């Protein structure tokens, strides 16, 4: 991962984009505070742009490494689909105000 200030990034954008094309990351700093991260673009099918169809995307490799370290556990798509089927959204009673109206009312009560 490479760090670059905004002015340096603007002046050397092509060089930083070459790093990203090669699979690297660039963290953009504003006065030594990270404000953005430039990462390789991936297509909806999970393949990195410009990568061969059989090649894993950098995100997949990164997730696999985190999973091996025990830091994350990837979800099971079928389990998520089953959960969504069994957990329907809550129905508000007729005449109930919207969630936004209720939130604004609660904030007004706290301000008193």
C-alpha distances in whole Angstrom, upper triangle without the diagonal:
4,7,10,14,16,18,16,14,18,19,16,15,16,14,11,13,13,9,10,13,12,10,6,5,6,7,11,13,16,18,15,15,12,14,12,10,10,10,12,16,18,22,24,25,21,21,18,19,20,20,23,25,25,21,19,17,13,14,17,15,13,16,18,16,16,20,21,19,22,20,21,24,24,27,30,31,34,34,33,35,38,37,37,40,42,40,42,41,44,47,48,51,53,53,50,48,45,42,41,44,45,41,43,46,44,42,46,47,45,45,49
4,7,10,13,15,12,11,15,15,13,13,14,11,9,11,12,9,10,13,12,12,8,6,5,6,9,10,14,15,13,14,12,14,12,10,10,11,13,17,20,23,26,27,24,23,19,20,21,21,25,27,27,24,22,19,16,17,20,19,16,20,22,20,20,24,24,23,26,23,24,27,27,30,33,34,37,37,36,38,41,40,40,43,45,43,44,43,46,48,49,53,55,55,52,49,46,43,42,45,46,42,43,47,45,43,46,48,45,46,49
4,7,10,12,10,9,13,14,12,13,15,13,10,13,14,11,12,16,16,15,11,9,6,5,6,7,11,12,9,10,9,11,10,9,10,12,15,18,21,25,27,29,26,25,22,22,24,24,28,30,30,27,25,22,19,19,23,21,19,22,24,22,22,26,27,25,27,24,25,29,29,31,34,35,39,39,37,39,42,40,40,44,45,43,44,43,45,48,48,52,54,53,50,48,44,42,40,43,44,40,41,45,43,41,44,46,43,43,47
4,6,8,6,6,9,11,10,10,13,11,9,12,14,12,13,16,17,16,13,11,7,6,5,6,9,10,9,11,9,11,10,10,11,13,16,19,22,26,28,30,27,27,23,23,24,25,29,31,32,29,27,24,21,22,25,24,22,25,27,26,25,29,30,29,31,28,29,32,31,34,37,37,41,41,39,41,44,42,42,45,47,45,46,44,46,49,49,53,54,54,51,48,45,42,40,43,44,41,41,45,43,41,44,46,43,43,47
4,6,5,6,9,10,10,11,15,14,11,14,17,15,16,19,20,20,17,14,10,9,6,5,6,7,7,9,9,10,11,12,13,16,19,21,25,28,30,32,30,29,26,26,27,28,32,34,35,32,30,27,24,24,28,27,25,27,30,29,28,32,33,31,33,30,31,34,34,36,39,39,43,43,40,43,46,44,43,47,48,46,46,45,47,49,49,53,54,53,50,47,44,41,39,42,43,40,40,43,42,39,42,44,42,41,45
4,5,5,6,9,10,10,14,14,12,14,17,16,16,19,21,21,18,15,11,10,6,6,6,9,10,11,10,10,10,12,12,16,19,20,24,27,29,32,29,29,26,25,26,28,32,34,35,32,31,27,25,25,29,29,26,28,32,30,30,33,35,33,35,32,32,35,34,36,39,39,43,43,40,42,45,44,42,46,48,45,46,44,46,48,48,51,52,51,49,46,42,40,38,41,42,38,38,42,41,38,41,43,41,40,44
4,5,5,6,9,10,13,14,12,15,17,17,18,21,22,23,20,17,14,13,10,9,9,10,12,14,14,13,14,15,15,19,21,23,27,29,32,34,32,31,28,27,28,30,34,36,38,34,33,30,27,28,32,31,29,32,35,33,33,36,38,37,38,35,36,38,38,40,43,43,46,46,44,46,49,47,46,50,51,49,49,47,49,51,51,55,56,55,52,49,46,43,41,44,45,42,41,45,44,41,44,46,44,43,47
4,5,5,6,8,11,10,10,13,15,14,16,18,20,20,17,15,12,12,10,10,11,12,12,14,14,14,14,15,14,17,20,22,25,28,31,33,31,30,26,25,26,28,32,34,35,32,31,28,25,26,30,29,27,30,33,31,31,35,36,35,37,34,34,37,37,39,42,42,46,46,43,45,49,47,46,50,52,49,50,48,50,52,53,56,57,57,54,51,47,45,43,46,47,44,44,47,47,44,46,49,46,46,49
4,5,5,5,9,9,7,10,12,12,13,15,17,17,15,13,9,10,8,9,11,13,13,14,13,13,12,12,11,14,16,18,22,25,28,30,27,26,23,22,23,25,28,31,32,29,28,25,22,23,27,27,25,27,30,29,29,32,34,33,35,32,32,35,34,36,39,39,42,43,40,42,45,44,43,47,48,46,47,45,47,50,50,54,55,54,51,48,45,43,41,44,45,42,42,46,45,42,45,47,45,45,48
4,6,5,9,10,10,11,14,15,15,17,19,20,18,16,13,13,10,12,12,15,16,17,16,15,14,14,13,16,18,19,23,26,29,31,29,28,24,23,24,26,30,32,34,31,30,27,25,26,29,29,28,30,33,32,32,35,37,36,38,35,35,38,37,39,41,40,44,45,42,44,47,46,45,48,50,48,48,46,48,50,51,54,55,54,52,49,45,43,41,44,45,42,42,46,45,43,45,48,46,45,49
4,6,9,9,10,12,14,15,16,18,20,21,19,17,14,15,13,14,15,16,17,19,18,18,17,17,16,19,20,22,25,28,31,33,31,30,26,25,25,27,31,34,35,32,32,29,27,28,31,31,29,32,35,34,34,37,39,38,40,37,37,40,39,41,44,43,47,48,45,47,50,49,48,51,53,51,51,50,52,54,54,58,59,58,55,52,49,47,45,48,49,46,46,50,49,46,49,51,49,48,52
4,6,6,7,9,10,11,13,15,16,18,16,15,12,14,12,14,16,17,18,19,18,18,16,16,14,16,17,19,23,26,29,31,29,27,23,22,22,24,28,30,32,29,29,26,24,25,29,28,27,30,32,31,32,35,36,35,37,35,35,38,37,39,42,41,45,46,43,45,48,47,46,50,52,50,50,49,51,54,54,58,59,58,56,53,49,47,45,48,50,47,47,50,50,47,50,52,50,50,53
4,5,5,6,9,10,11,12,14,16,14,13,11,13,11,14,16,18,18,19,17,16,14,13,11,13,14,16,20,22,25,27,25,24,20,19,19,21,25,28,29,26,26,23,21,23,26,26,25,27,30,29,30,33,34,34,36,33,33,35,34,36,39,38,42,43,40,42,45,44,43,46,49,47,47,46,48,50,51,55,56,55,53,50,46,44,43,46,47,44,44,48,48,45,48,50,48,48,52
4,5,5,6,9,10,10,12,15,14,14,12,15,14,17,19,22,22,22,20,20,17,16,13,14,14,16,19,21,25,27,25,23,19,17,17,19,23,26,27,25,25,22,20,22,26,25,25,28,30,29,30,33,34,34,36,34,34,36,35,37,39,38,42,43,41,42,46,45,44,47,50,48,48,47,50,52,53,57,58,57,55,52,49,47,45,48,50,47,47,51,51,48,51,54,52,51,55
4,5,5,7,9,10,11,13,12,12,11,14,14,16,19,21,20,21,19,19,17,15,13,14,14,16,20,23,26,27,25,23,19,18,17,19,23,26,27,24,24,22,20,22,25,24,23,27,28,27,29,32,32,32,35,33,33,35,34,36,39,38,42,43,41,43,46,46,45,48,50,49,49,48,51,53,54,58,59,59,56,54,50,48,46,50,51,48,48,52,51,49,52,54,52,52,56
4,5,5,6,9,10,11,9,9,7,10,10,13,16,18,18,18,16,16,13,12,9,10,11,14,17,21,24,25,23,21,17,16,17,18,22,25,26,23,22,19,17,19,22,21,20,23,26,25,25,29,30,29,32,29,29,32,31,33,36,35,39,40,38,40,43,42,41,45,47,45,46,45,47,50,51,55,56,56,53,50,47,44,43,46,47,44,45,49,48,46,49,51,49,49,52
4,5,5,6,9,10,9,9,9,12,12,16,18,21,20,21,18,17,14,12,9,9,9,11,15,17,21,22,20,18,14,13,13,16,19,22,23,20,20,17,16,17,21,20,20,23,25,24,25,28,29,29,32,29,29,31,30,32,34,33,37,38,36,38,41,41,40,43,45,44,44,43,46,48,49,53,54,54,52,49,46,44,42,46,47,44,45,48,48,46,49,51,49,49,53
4,5,5,6,9,9,10,10,14,15,18,21,24,23,23,20,20,17,15,11,11,10,13,16,18,22,23,21,18,14,13,12,14,18,21,22,19,19,17,15,18,21,20,20,23,25,24,26,28,29,29,32,30,30,32,30,33,35,34,38,39,37,39,42,42,41,44,47,46,46,46,49,51,52,56,57,57,55,53,49,47,45,49,50,47,48,52,51,49,52,54,52,52,56
4,6,5,7,5,7,8,12,13,17,20,22,20,21,18,18,16,13,10,9,9,13,15,19,22,23,20,18,14,14,14,15,18,21,22,18,18,16,13,16,19,17,17,20,22,21,22,25,26,26,29,27,27,29,28,31,33,33,37,37,36,38,41,40,40,43,45,44,45,44,47,50,51,55,56,56,54,52,48,45,44,48,49,46,47,50,49,47,51,53,50,51,54
4,5,5,5,6,7,11,13,16,19,22,21,20,17,17,14,10,7,6,5,9,12,15,18,19,17,15,11,11,12,13,16,19,20,17,16,13,11,13,16,15,15,18,20,19,21,23,25,25,27,25,25,27,25,28,30,30,33,34,32,34,37,37,36,39,42,41,41,41,44,46,48,51,53,53,50,48,44,42,41,45,45,43,44,47,46,45,48,50,48,48,52
4,5,7,9,11,14,16,20,23,26,24,24,21,20,17,14,10,8,6,9,11,14,17,18,16,13,9,9,8,10,13,16,17,14,15,12,11,14,16,16,16,19,21,21,22,25,26,26,29,27,26,28,26,28,30,30,33,35,33,34,38,38,37,40,42,41,42,42,45,47,49,53,54,54,52,50,46,44,43,47,48,45,46,50,49,47,50,53,51,51,55
4,6,9,11,15,18,21,24,27,25,25,22,22,19,15,12,10,8,11,13,16,19,19,17,14,11,11,10,10,13,16,17,13,14,12,10,13,16,14,15,18,19,19,21,23,24,24,27,26,25,27,26,28,30,30,34,35,34,35,39,39,38,41,43,43,44,44,47,49,51,55,56,57,54,52,48,46,45,49,50,47,48,52,51,49,52,54,52,53,57
4,7,10,13,16,20,23,26,24,23,20,20,17,13,10,8,6,9,11,14,17,17,14,12,9,10,10,10,13,16,16,12,11,9,7,10,12,11,11,14,16,15,17,20,20,21,24,22,22,23,22,25,27,27,30,32,30,32,35,35,35,38,40,39,40,40,43,46,48,51,53,54,51,49,45,43,42,46,47,44,45,49,48,46,50,51,49,50,54
4,7,10,13,16,20,22,20,20,16,17,14,11,9,7,7,11,13,17,20,20,17,15,12,13,14,14,17,19,20,16,15,12,9,11,14,13,12,15,17,16,17,20,21,21,23,21,22,24,23,26,28,28,32,33,31,33,36,36,36,39,41,40,41,41,43,46,48,51,53,54,51,49,45,42,42,45,46,43,44,48,46,45,48,50,48,48,52
4,7,10,13,16,19,17,16,13,13,10,7,6,5,7,11,13,17,20,21,17,17,14,15,16,16,20,22,22,18,17,14,10,11,15,14,12,15,17,16,17,20,21,21,23,21,21,23,22,25,28,28,32,32,30,33,36,35,34,38,40,38,39,39,41,44,45,49,51,51,48,46,42,40,39,42,43,40,41,44,43,41,45,46,44,45,48
4,6,9,13,15,14,13,10,11,8,6,5,7,10,13,16,19,22,23,20,20,16,17,18,19,23,25,25,22,20,17,14,15,18,18,15,18,21,20,20,23,24,24,26,23,23,26,25,28,31,31,35,35,33,35,38,37,36,40,42,40,41,40,42,45,46,49,51,51,48,46,42,39,38,42,42,39,40,44,42,40,43,45,43,43,47
4,6,10,12,10,10,6,8,6,4,6,9,12,15,18,21,23,25,22,22,19,20,22,22,26,28,28,25,23,19,16,16,20,19,17,19,22,20,20,23,25,24,25,22,23,26,25,28,31,31,35,35,32,35,38,36,36,39,41,39,40,38,41,43,44,48,49,49,46,44,40,37,36,39,40,36,37,41,39,37,40,42,40,40,44
4,7,10,9,8,6,6,5,6,8,11,14,17,20,23,25,27,25,25,21,21,23,25,28,30,31,28,26,22,19,19,23,23,20,22,25,24,23,27,29,27,29,25,26,29,28,30,33,33,37,37,34,37,40,38,37,41,42,40,41,39,41,44,44,48,49,49,46,43,40,37,35,38,39,36,36,40,39,36,39,41,39,39,42
4,6,5,5,4,6,7,9,11,15,18,20,23,27,28,31,28,28,25,25,27,28,32,34,34,31,29,26,23,22,26,26,23,25,28,26,25,29,30,29,30,27,27,30,30,33,36,36,40,39,37,39,42,40,39,43,44,42,42,41,42,45,45,48,50,49,46,43,40,37,35,39,39,36,36,39,38,35,38,40,38,37,41
4,5,5,6,6,9,12,14,18,21,23,26,29,31,33,31,31,28,28,30,31,35,37,38,34,32,29,26,25,29,29,26,28,31,30,28,32,34,32,33,29,30,33,33,35,38,38,42,41,38,41,44,42,41,44,45,43,43,41,43,45,45,48,49,48,45,42,39,37,34,37,38,34,34,38,37,34,36,39,36,35,39
4,6,8,10,13,15,17,21,24,26,29,32,34,37,34,34,31,31,33,34,38,40,41,37,35,32,29,28,32,31,28,30,33,31,30,34,35,33,34,31,32,35,35,37,41,41,45,44,41,44,46,44,43,47,48,46,46,44,45,48,47,51,52,51,48,45,42,39,37,39,40,36,36,39,38,35,38,40,37,36,39
4,6,9,12,14,16,19,23,25,28,31,33,35,32,33,29,30,32,33,36,38,38,35,33,30,26,26,29,29,25,27,30,28,27,30,32,30,31,28,29,32,33,35,39,39,43,42,39,42,45,43,42,46,47,44,45,43,44,47,47,50,52,51,48,45,42,39,37,40,40,37,37,40,38,36,38,40,37,37,40
4,6,9,12,15,18,22,24,26,29,31,33,30,31,28,29,31,32,35,37,37,34,31,28,25,24,27,27,24,25,29,27,25,29,30,28,29,26,26,30,30,32,36,36,40,39,36,39,41,39,39,42,43,41,41,39,41,43,43,47,48,47,44,41,38,35,33,36,37,33,33,36,35,32,35,37,34,34,37
4,6,8,11,14,18,20,22,26,27,29,26,27,24,25,27,28,32,33,34,30,28,24,21,20,24,24,20,22,25,24,22,26,27,25,26,23,24,27,27,29,32,33,36,36,33,36,38,36,36,40,41,38,39,37,39,41,41,45,47,46,43,40,37,34,32,36,36,32,33,36,35,32,35,37,34,34,38
4,7,10,13,17,18,21,24,25,28,25,26,24,24,26,28,31,32,33,30,28,24,21,20,24,24,21,22,26,25,23,27,29,27,28,24,24,27,27,29,32,32,35,35,32,34,37,35,34,38,39,37,37,35,37,39,39,43,44,44,40,38,34,32,30,33,34,30,31,34,33,30,33,35,33,33,37
4,7,10,13,15,17,20,22,24,22,23,20,20,23,24,27,28,30,27,24,21,18,17,21,21,19,20,23,23,22,25,27,26,27,23,23,26,25,27,30,29,33,33,30,32,35,34,33,36,38,35,36,34,36,39,39,43,44,44,41,38,35,32,30,34,34,31,32,36,34,32,35,37,35,35,39
4,6,10,12,15,18,20,22,19,19,17,17,20,20,24,25,26,23,21,17,14,14,17,18,15,17,20,20,19,22,24,23,24,21,21,23,23,25,28,28,31,31,29,31,34,33,32,36,37,35,36,35,37,39,40,44,45,45,42,40,36,34,32,36,37,33,35,38,37,35,38,40,38,38,42
4,7,9,12,15,18,20,17,17,14,14,16,17,21,22,24,21,19,15,13,13,17,17,15,17,20,20,20,23,25,24,26,23,22,25,23,26,28,28,32,32,30,31,35,34,33,36,38,36,37,36,38,41,42,46,47,47,44,42,38,36,35,38,39,36,37,41,40,38,41,43,41,41,45
4,6,9,13,15,17,14,14,10,11,14,14,18,19,20,17,15,11,9,9,13,14,12,14,17,17,17,20,22,22,24,21,20,22,21,23,25,25,29,29,27,29,32,32,31,34,36,35,36,35,38,40,42,45,47,47,45,42,39,36,35,39,40,37,38,42,41,39,42,44,42,43,47
4,6,10,13,14,12,10,7,7,10,11,14,15,17,14,13,9,8,9,12,13,12,15,17,17,18,21,22,23,25,23,22,23,21,23,25,25,28,29,27,29,32,32,31,34,37,36,36,36,39,41,43,47,48,49,46,44,40,38,37,41,42,39,41,44,43,42,45,47,45,46,50
4,7,10,12,10,9,6,6,9,10,14,14,16,14,13,9,9,10,13,14,14,16,18,19,20,22,24,25,26,24,22,23,21,23,24,23,27,28,26,27,31,30,29,32,35,34,34,34,37,39,41,45,46,46,44,42,38,36,36,39,40,38,39,43,42,41,44,46,45,45,49
4,7,8,6,6,4,5,9,9,12,12,14,12,10,7,9,8,10,13,13,14,16,18,19,20,22,24,25,23,21,21,19,20,21,20,23,25,23,24,28,28,27,29,32,31,32,32,35,38,40,43,45,45,43,42,38,36,36,39,40,38,40,43,42,42,45,47,45,46,50
4,5,5,6,6,6,9,10,12,11,13,12,12,9,12,11,12,15,16,17,18,21,22,22,25,26,27,26,23,23,20,20,21,19,22,25,23,23,27,27,26,28,31,31,31,31,35,37,39,43,44,45,43,41,38,36,36,39,40,38,40,44,43,42,46,48,46,47,51
4,5,7,9,10,13,13,14,12,14,14,13,11,14,12,13,16,17,17,18,21,22,22,24,26,26,25,22,22,18,18,18,16,19,21,19,19,23,24,22,25,28,27,28,28,31,34,36,39,40,42,40,39,35,33,34,37,38,36,38,41,41,41,44,46,45,46,50
4,6,9,10,13,12,12,9,11,12,11,10,13,12,12,15,17,16,17,20,21,21,23,26,26,25,22,21,17,18,17,15,18,21,19,19,23,24,23,25,28,28,29,30,33,35,38,41,43,44,42,41,38,36,37,40,41,39,41,44,44,44,47,49,48,49,52
4,6,9,12,10,11,9,10,10,8,6,9,8,8,11,13,12,14,17,18,18,20,22,23,22,19,18,15,16,17,15,18,21,19,20,23,24,23,26,29,28,29,30,34,36,38,42,44,45,43,42,38,36,36,40,41,39,41,44,43,43,46,48,47,48,51
4,6,8,7,8,6,8,7,6,5,9,9,9,11,14,14,15,17,19,19,21,23,24,24,21,21,18,19,20,19,22,24,23,24,27,28,27,29,32,32,33,34,37,40,42,46,47,48,46,45,41,39,40,43,44,42,44,47,46,46,49,51,50,51,54
4,6,5,8,9,10,8,7,5,7,9,10,11,13,14,16,17,19,20,22,23,25,24,22,22,20,21,22,21,25,27,25,26,30,30,29,32,35,34,35,35,39,41,43,47,48,49,47,46,42,40,40,43,44,42,44,47,46,45,49,51,49,50,54
4,5,9,10,12,11,11,9,10,12,14,15,16,18,19,21,22,24,25,27,28,27,25,26,23,25,25,24,27,29,28,28,32,33,32,34,37,36,37,37,40,43,44,48,49,50,48,46,43,41,40,44,45,43,44,48,47,46,49,52,50,51,55
4,7,9,12,10,12,10,12,14,16,16,18,20,21,22,24,26,27,29,30,29,28,28,26,27,28,27,30,32,31,32,35,36,35,37,40,40,40,41,44,46,48,52,53,54,52,50,46,45,44,48,49,47,48,52,51,50,53,55,54,54,58
4,6,8,6,8,8,10,13,13,13,16,18,18,20,22,23,24,26,28,27,26,26,23,25,26,25,28,30,29,30,33,34,34,36,39,39,40,40,44,46,48,52,53,54,52,51,47,45,45,49,49,47,49,52,51,51,54,56,54,55,59
4,6,5,9,10,12,15,14,15,18,19,19,21,23,24,25,27,29,29,27,27,24,26,26,25,28,30,30,30,33,35,34,36,39,39,40,41,45,47,50,53,55,56,54,53,49,47,47,51,51,50,51,55,54,53,56,58,57,58,62
4,6,8,10,13,15,14,15,18,19,18,21,23,23,24,27,28,28,26,25,22,24,23,22,25,28,27,27,30,32,31,33,36,37,38,39,42,45,47,51,52,54,52,51,47,45,46,49,50,48,50,53,53,52,55,57,56,57,61
4,7,9,13,14,12,13,17,17,16,19,21,21,22,25,26,26,24,24,21,23,22,22,24,27,27,27,30,31,32,33,36,37,38,39,43,45,48,52,53,55,53,52,48,46,47,51,51,49,51,54,53,53,56,58,57,58,62
4,7,9,12,10,10,14,15,14,16,19,19,19,22,24,24,22,22,20,22,22,22,25,27,27,27,30,32,32,34,36,37,38,39,43,45,48,51,53,54,52,51,48,45,46,49,50,48,50,53,52,51,55,56,55,56,60
4,6,8,6,7,10,11,11,13,15,15,16,19,20,20,19,18,16,18,19,19,22,24,23,25,28,29,29,31,33,34,35,36,39,42,45,48,50,52,49,48,45,42,43,46,47,44,47,50,49,48,52,53,51,53,56
4,5,5,7,9,10,11,13,15,15,17,19,20,19,18,18,16,18,19,19,22,24,23,24,27,28,28,30,33,32,34,34,38,40,43,46,48,49,47,46,42,40,40,44,44,42,44,47,46,45,48,50,48,50,53
4,5,5,6,9,10,11,12,14,15,17,19,17,16,17,16,18,20,20,24,25,24,26,29,29,29,32,34,33,35,35,38,41,43,47,49,50,47,46,42,40,40,43,43,41,43,46,45,44,47,49,47,48,52
4,5,5,6,8,10,11,12,14,15,17,15,13,14,13,15,17,17,21,22,21,23,26,25,26,29,30,30,31,32,35,38,40,43,45,46,44,42,39,36,36,40,40,37,40,43,41,41,44,46,44,45,49
4,5,5,6,9,10,10,12,14,15,15,13,13,11,13,15,15,19,20,19,21,24,24,25,27,29,29,31,32,35,38,40,44,46,47,44,43,40,37,38,42,41,39,42,44,43,43,46,47,46,47,51
4,5,5,6,9,10,11,13,14,14,13,14,13,16,18,19,22,23,22,25,27,27,28,31,32,32,34,35,38,41,43,47,49,50,48,46,43,40,41,44,44,42,44,47,45,45,48,49,47,49,53
4,5,5,6,9,10,11,13,11,11,13,12,15,18,19,23,23,22,25,27,27,27,30,32,31,33,34,36,40,42,45,48,49,46,44,41,38,38,42,42,39,41,44,42,42,45,47,44,46,49
4,5,5,6,9,10,11,9,8,9,8,12,14,16,19,19,18,21,23,23,24,27,28,28,30,30,33,37,39,42,45,46,43,42,39,36,36,40,39,37,40,42,40,40,44,45,43,44,48
4,5,5,6,9,10,10,9,9,9,12,14,16,19,19,20,22,24,24,25,28,29,29,32,33,36,39,41,45,47,49,46,45,42,39,40,43,43,40,43,46,44,43,47,48,46,48,51
4,5,5,6,9,9,9,11,12,15,18,20,23,23,23,25,27,27,28,31,32,32,34,35,38,41,43,47,49,51,48,47,43,40,41,45,44,41,44,46,44,44,48,48,46,48,51
4,5,5,6,5,6,8,10,13,16,19,22,21,21,24,26,25,26,29,30,29,32,32,35,38,40,44,47,48,45,44,40,37,38,41,41,38,41,43,41,40,44,45,43,44,48
4,5,5,6,5,6,7,11,14,16,19,18,19,22,23,22,24,27,28,27,30,31,34,37,39,43,46,47,44,43,40,37,38,42,41,38,41,44,41,41,45,45,43,45,49
4,5,8,8,9,11,14,16,19,22,21,22,25,26,26,28,30,31,31,34,35,37,41,43,47,49,51,48,47,44,41,42,46,44,42,45,47,45,45,48,49,47,49,52
4,5,8,10,12,16,19,22,24,23,23,27,28,27,29,32,32,32,34,35,37,41,43,47,49,51,48,47,44,40,41,45,43,41,44,46,43,43,47,47,45,47,50
4,6,7,11,14,16,20,22,20,21,24,25,24,26,29,29,28,31,32,34,38,40,44,47,48,45,44,41,38,39,42,41,39,42,44,41,41,45,45,42,45,48
4,7,10,13,16,19,22,20,20,24,25,23,25,28,28,27,30,31,33,36,38,42,44,46,42,41,39,35,36,39,38,35,38,41,38,38,41,42,39,41,45
4,6,9,13,16,18,17,16,20,21,20,22,25,25,24,27,27,30,33,35,39,42,43,40,39,36,33,34,37,36,34,37,39,37,36,40,41,38,41,44
4,6,9,12,15,13,14,17,18,17,19,22,22,22,25,26,28,32,34,38,41,42,39,39,36,33,34,38,36,34,37,39,37,38,41,42,40,42,45
4,7,9,12,11,11,14,16,15,17,20,21,21,23,24,27,31,33,37,39,41,38,38,35,32,33,37,36,34,37,39,37,37,41,42,40,42,45
4,6,9,8,7,11,12,12,13,16,17,17,20,21,24,27,30,34,36,38,35,35,32,30,31,35,34,32,35,37,36,36,40,40,39,41,44
4,6,5,6,9,10,11,13,15,16,17,19,21,24,27,30,34,36,38,36,36,33,31,33,36,35,34,37,39,38,39,42,43,42,44,47
4,5,5,6,9,10,11,12,15,15,17,19,23,26,29,32,34,37,34,35,32,30,31,35,34,33,36,38,37,38,41,42,41,44,47
4,5,5,6,9,10,11,12,14,16,19,22,25,28,32,34,36,34,35,32,30,33,36,35,34,38,39,38,39,43,43,43,45,48
4,5,5,6,9,10,11,12,15,18,20,24,27,30,32,35,33,33,31,29,31,34,33,32,36,37,36,37,41,41,40,43,45
4,5,5,6,9,10,10,13,15,18,21,24,28,30,32,30,30,28,25,28,31,30,29,32,34,33,34,37,38,37,40,43
4,5,5,6,9,10,12,14,18,20,24,27,29,31,30,30,27,26,28,31,30,30,33,35,34,36,39,39,39,42,44
4,5,5,6,9,11,14,17,20,23,26,29,31,30,30,28,27,29,32,31,31,34,36,35,36,39,40,39,42,45
4,5,5,6,9,12,14,18,21,24,27,29,27,28,25,24,26,29,28,28,31,32,31,33,36,36,36,39,41
4,6,5,7,9,13,15,19,22,24,27,25,25,23,21,24,27,26,26,29,30,30,31,34,35,35,37,40
4,6,7,10,13,15,19,22,24,27,25,26,24,23,26,29,28,28,31,32,32,34,37,37,37,40,42
4,6,10,12,14,18,21,23,26,24,26,24,23,26,28,27,27,31,32,31,33,36,36,36,39,41
4,7,9,12,15,18,21,23,21,23,21,19,22,25,23,24,27,28,27,29,32,32,32,35,37
4,6,9,12,15,18,20,19,20,18,17,20,22,21,22,25,26,26,28,31,31,31,34,36
4,6,9,13,15,17,15,16,14,13,17,19,18,18,22,23,22,24,27,27,28,31,33
4,6,10,12,15,13,14,13,12,15,17,15,17,20,20,20,23,25,25,26,29,30
4,6,9,12,10,12,11,12,15,16,15,17,20,20,20,23,25,25,26,29,30
4,6,8,6,9,9,9,13,13,12,15,17,17,17,20,22,22,23,26,27
4,6,6,9,11,12,15,15,13,17,19,18,19,22,23,22,25,27,28
4,5,9,11,13,16,15,14,18,19,18,20,23,23,23,26,28,29
4,6,9,12,14,12,12,16,17,16,18,21,21,21,24,25,26
4,7,9,11,10,9,13,14,13,14,17,18,18,21,23,23
4,7,8,6,6,10,11,10,12,15,15,16,18,20,21
4,5,5,6,9,10,11,12,14,15,17,19,20,22
4,5,5,6,9,10,11,12,14,15,17,19,21
4,5,5,6,9,10,11,12,14,15,17,19
4,5,5,6,9,10,11,12,14,15,17
4,5,5,6,9,10,11,12,14,16
4,5,5,6,9,10,11,13,15
4,5,5,6,9,10,11,13
4,5,5,6,9,10,11
4,5,5,6,9,10
4,5,5,6,9
4,5,5,7
4,5,6
4,5
4
